[in-house]
Amino acid sequence: MAATAWLRAGEVARLLNVHRSTVYRLVSRGVLPPPVRLSGSYGQSGGIVRWRESEIDQVGQRLVEERDAAFANGATSAKVEQRRVAARRSRQRARAET
């Protein structure tokens, strides 16, 4: 069994090229999965929370697939292009860190 890599909010933010507070906003919008609470009580602030790296990778892959589907359907907006570039940079940074 492979060891599970756990990521802090700042690490997730770096992978996605967003601010740390955006990570929590993406969780509240349902884009990212909620973190696993390793200490403290649910429903309370504080404590230690982490995301499984594999789940973040899955989200990234899903976003890329959604982007590709949008382009296949003729989407050409600058926003879609910005997301594509950001996803590519995130993947490149993730590869460089490993």
JOMO-V350511 format. One record per residue. N is the residue number from 1. OMEGA is omega as a letter, one per 30 degrees, with the letter a starting at -180 (none if undefined). Layout:
# JOMO-V350511
N:OMEGA / N:OMEGA
This chain:
# JOMO-V350511
1:l / 2:l / 3:l / 4:l / 5:a / 6:a / 7:l / 8:a / 9:l / 10:l / 11:l / 12:l / 13:l / 14:l / 15:a / 16:a / 17:l / 18:l / 19:a / 20:l / 21:l / 22:l / 23:a / 24:l / 25:l / 26:l / 27:a / 28:l / 29:l / 30:l / 31:l / 32:l / 33:l / 34:l / 35:l / 36:l / 37:a / 38:l / 39:a / 40:a / 41:l / 42:a / 43:l / 44:l / 45:a / 46:a / 47:a / 48:l / 49:l / 50:l / 51:l / 52:a / 53:a / 54:l / 55:l / 56:l / 57:l / 58:l / 59:l / 60:l / 61:l / 62:l / 63:l / 64:l / 65:l / 66:l / 67:a / 68:l / 69:l / 70:l / 71:l / 72:l / 73:l / 74:l / 75:l / 76:a / 77:l / 78:a / 79:l / 80:l / 81:l / 82:l / 83:l / 84:l / 85:l / 86:l / 87:l / 88:l / 89:l / 90:l / 91:l / 92:l / 93:a / 94:l / 95:a / 96:a / 97:a / 98:none
